[in-house]
């Protein structure tokens, strides 16, 4: 492709008098990876929801794979086509899966809706997807309640990949996992990108995640992009005061929380 796989231009979203997103623009190229960084309330998740169609922009344009998706899809066929362009993996693996569906059924359903393959083709692809995300045959046949948090998030990733999207949005997708499981999932995502040439948009406040998964970063503050550039430059040599504060808020090795001197406080209160 000679054009961005995802292009957002002058995106704006209001909720009554609240301006949640204000003039956001960025592009993602095939095989590229972009982080959208900011604290809670910065507007980054709202941007993600507009890209996948869960929220409608107040103004601006969104294009994926060369096609406009700024307005709601007008047919089932268009919705499915958009699903083959962009998919999203949410933060919470405990609520993003149907507890009544086995992993196999959940993946098979996506394959049937998006590709129309016969049963044997779908069965083979389910096993391939399981292998891609590190799930064995027993886990593929299991219900979500039988799986750990990390395994459930692997299922969510496999389900998103089943549609064979060009862009995968990862919305705080490892934030709810233990640190050791986070590392496993991040390594998995890096390997998948190397193998499939998929593009990532990483929504996160965790700068370590951003550093590992992305090449470009935009920083959002109060709905606007205040800084952008190559991830190493933005994280190591930030130019905007807000980015500097974000970087300074990351605990350093050996950091310990300040402890309140309760004896002194108590004496003062007597």
Beta strands, then each sheet from edge to edge (+ up, - down):
strand 1: 6-15
strand 2: 18-28
strand 3: 33-37
strand 4: 59-64
strand 5: 67-68
strand 6: 86-89
strand 7: 167-171
strand 8: 199-204
strand 9: 216-221
strand 10: 224-230
sheet 1: 2+ 1- 4+ 5-
sheet 2: 6+ 7+ 8+ 3+ 9+ 10-
end
